[in-house]
Amino acid sequence: MCRDGPISSPALRPGRFLKCIVMACDDHDEAERIGHEMRQLKNSCLRAYDGVWEFMEHPPREHVVAVILATRDDPETTGQTLQWTRHRWPRCSVTLIGDVGGQEHEIAARENGANFLTRPVTLAQWRAVVRHAIGREKHLEGGSSPERAGPLTRGLMSGRPRVSAEPVVVRSRLEPPET
């Protein structure tokens, strides 16, 4: 069953949306650790699901900025869930939490563009996952739009490297600037 709604419930201004981190987990202590980090953030929520099947059957309606899979499913199920997640939310950050020695899970994570962390996950690692997701979202919605960015940045912001016909000049810090 999906647990709780927003971790913090600030009054949202018109035009603002709730940034949601989704977590499918077997261990509710892990969800509590993420929730602790998110209490400090505004306009964010955590949706914790009891396993990937519930997550896939009842996906969230909020603006998803990160998905954390912390289940102990077999590698095939994990790979399918990662593919489904990537298809549904192609721009969000995805992290897979696995056990030490779970090489098949790490391979599935890498093949599907997800981060991989091994248990036990430290408080600093949880904090980094949350801040990366929220920080990445701010970067994507902020003043740096792909249309105004340079050719290299456009490729990086879209999640796919692009080769551009425009020349990119890289200068050493030792070279004097052109006048």
Secondary structure by P-SEA (a helix, b strand, c coil): cccccccccccccccbbbbbbbbbcccaaaaaaaaaaacccccbbbbbcccaaaaaaccccccccbbbbbccccaaaaaaaaaaaaaacccbbbbbbbcccaaaaaaaaaaabbbbbcccccaaaaaaaaaaaaaaaaaaacccccccccaaaaaaaacbbbbbcbbbbbbcccccccc
